[in-house]
Amino acid sequence: VQFGGDGPRVFLLSSRAGGLGLNLQTADTVILFDLDWNPQNDKQAIARAHRIGQQREVRVFRLITESAVERHMERRCREKLDLEKKIMGAGMFTKGSSQEQRADMLRSILGLAGADAACGGAVEHPVTSVEELGELLARGPEELAAFGRLDQELLRGGSSSGGDRGEAQPL
């Protein structure tokens, strides 16, 4: 896919598809809206925008609903990433450590992870308002104003489509 011109450019794909074989160095915003049970898939998809040649700051947003299922998935993914940091960050997977040392380390880490999970170590995130989301996404005052207009139109029950043709209105 080649993006040219000055208009808005959006490329939608799943985390799994976005993490495989794509070079998205011209992308500057990654929005994760579908949680994956394997957090490495999301990390790989994000890494596609952080490639050699990237000239802009890359912003990453994760959209999570207040449903119990997504909160549970988010907590499990966070626990998996914490385990990865503890295991790999401990440096026990080097030639200098013995099999017994690695086994002891894993037993101690897994014991701690089980205790954290049993305590329900979920971090509550406040719900982001429409205005806050616009401020986070906007790259400048013009975009912020455009987001505000779109939000007002949506709240009035209007549509942001381009009439019968189904084209999006420019920001």
HELIX and SHEET records of a PDB file:
HELIX    1   1 SER A   15  GLY A   18  1                                   4    
HELIX    2   2 PRO A   39  ALA A   47  1                                   9    
HELIX    3   3 ALA A   68  GLY A   89  1                                  22    
HELIX    4   4 GLN A   99  ALA A  118  1                                  20    
HELIX    5   5 VAL A  130  LEU A  137  1                                   8    
HELIX    6   6 PRO A  141  LEU A  155  1                                  15    
HELIX    7   7 GLY A  163  ARG A  165  5                                   3    
SHEET    1   A 2 THR A  29  LEU A  32  0                                        
SHEET    2   A 2 ARG A  59  ARG A  62  1                                        
END                                                                             
